[in-house]
Amino acid sequence: MQPEFKESKLVKGDFKNVVALPKYVDIHEWIASNTFDFFNLVNMFYGVVSENCTSSTCSIMGAGPNCEFLYSDNQRKVVRLPAPQYVDYVMSQIQSLILDESIFPTKKAANAFPKDFFNTLKTIYLQLFRVLAHIYWNHYKVAADLRIEAHLNSLFMHFIYFSTEFDLLDKKELACMSDYINNFL
């Protein structure tokens, strides 16, 4: 990433205040609402760069030379996929989870969230992080050419602050983006 793009962001303040759990808001509701927003935003950004993300240009799903992401299907079989197929699979899975009333209840009380809600969230956040990391490593120039890098950087910062605040990503998973993250935090 060019130095001038590192400073390009929409939000110039402290994201800690933006991501903090508001008083009187249930933590499950807060995280569910933000998860829905992050899913839509990551999906939108991937849609913007997807023309440049093909099986030939992105034959593996990864973020940098030493960071390949493998796909694990419902039977826990791990497979190597081209980035577009990987992204399609994980975004479809996340959408199914978000629309599942037994996981993300919209018509019931906050106590209707399942006991394994946070485990499900960690899976969702890991996959969203991987899509964002892929966009950064492989398609940042497209974002810069379209002059949307400030939006992408702000989304990434918001996502990292939020997932860190609520312990939704393991630190070791962030290694491929540590330079970017350290620059923003």
N, C-alpha and C positions, 0 to 999 in steps of 0.2 A: 504494500500500500504506500502510495506517495505521501510524504510528510504533510502536504497541504490537505489531503483527504482525511488524515487522522483527526484534525481539528474540526472537520465539517460535521456539525450536528445541530439539531433543532433546539434541543433543551440544553441550556447553559448552566443550569442549577444542579442541585443535589438530588439524585434519584432516590436516595434513602427516604426522603419525605414522600415521594411519589408512590413508592411501593409499600410503605408502612400500612399495617392493618388499621383502618379507621376505627375510631371509638364506636362502640355499639354495633359493629358489623361482625357477623359470624365469620370465622376464619375459612370455613369450607366454602361459604358463599363468595367471599372475596377472591379466593384462589380459583374457584370455578369460573367466575366472571372473567378474571384476567386470563385464564387458560383459553377460554373461548376467543378472546381478543387476540392473544398471541398466535393462536392457530390461524385465524383469518389473516392476520398481517404477514406471517411467514408464508402462507399459501399465496397471498397476493404478490409478495416480492419474488417468490420462486416463479410465479406466472410471468412476471416481467422479464426474467432472464432465461426462461425455459426454451426459447428459440435457439439459444446458444448452448443449451445443455442437451446433447444428443448422445446416443450410444457410441458414436465414433469420437466425439470430443471429450466425453466423460465416461469412458469405458468402465471405470470403477467409481464407486461412491466413496469420496474421501475429501480430506481437507489438508492438503500439503503432501510432501513426499513420504512422510513416515506415518501417515494417519489414514488408514482405510477402514471404512465402516461396512460391516457385514450385516446382512439381513437375517433375522430369525423369524421363521414362520410360526404358525399356531402350534405346531408339533415340536417346536424348539429346534428345528433343523436349520442350521446356519448355512447360508449360501452367499456367494459373491454375485452382485448385480451391478449392471450399469447404473449410473446415477439417476437418469430419468425414471427407470423402472423402480428403483429403491424409493425415490421420493414419492412416486405414485402410490406404491404399496403403503408406506408409512402414513402418508397424509390421509389415505382412505381409511386406514385403521383408526387413526386419531379421530377422524370425523365420525366414525361409527361409535367410538367410545363417548364422544361429546354428546351425541344425539341419544344415547342410551339413558333412559329415565332412571334405571336402577343404579347408574353410576353418577350421573349429573342430574339429580332431580330438580325439576322446575316447578312442579305442582305440589310438592310436599314440604313439610317443615325441614329446617336445616339438619335436624337429627336423622333425616332419612338417608344421608350420605352413607355409603357402605364402609364397613370397618377397614377394608383394604384400599380406601380412596387415595391415601398418600402414596401407596405403592404404584397404583395406576398412574397417578400424576408424575411420579419419577420416570416412568416409561415414556409418557407423553413428552415431558420436558427434555429427556435425552434425545428423542427423535427430532424434536423441533430444533434443538441445539445443533444436531448433525446437519440438518438442512441449512441452517444459517451458516455454519462453518463451511459447508460446501460452497454456498453462494460467495462468501468472502474469499476463499482460496481460489475458486475457479471462475467467478463471474463478477468480481468487484469492478473490473474495468467497464463492463457493460453498465453497471449502476452509475459509475462516474461519468461515462459518456452520455448517459441520460440525465445527468445532474440530479440524481436521487440519492447520492451517497450520504447526504446529511440525514435523510429519512432512514436509510439502512443503518447508519451508525447509531442513531437515536433509538431505533427499535432494538438493536443489539445490546446497547447499554441498559435499556429498560428491562429487557429479558434477563440479562446477567444479574442485575441488581435484584430483580424479583426472585429469580430462582435461587440466588444465594441467601436472600433474606428468609426464605421459607424452606431452605435445605432441600431443594428439588433436584439438584444435580450433584453428583459426586465430583470432588475436586480433580480426581485423576482423569475424568472424562473431558475436562477443560484444557488438557495439556496442549492439544494441537492449536489452540487459540490463545495460549497464555500471553504471547506478545501483544496481541490486540487487547485482551482483557486488561493486562497491566497498564496499557496506554490509557484506557478509558477510566479505570477505577482510581 
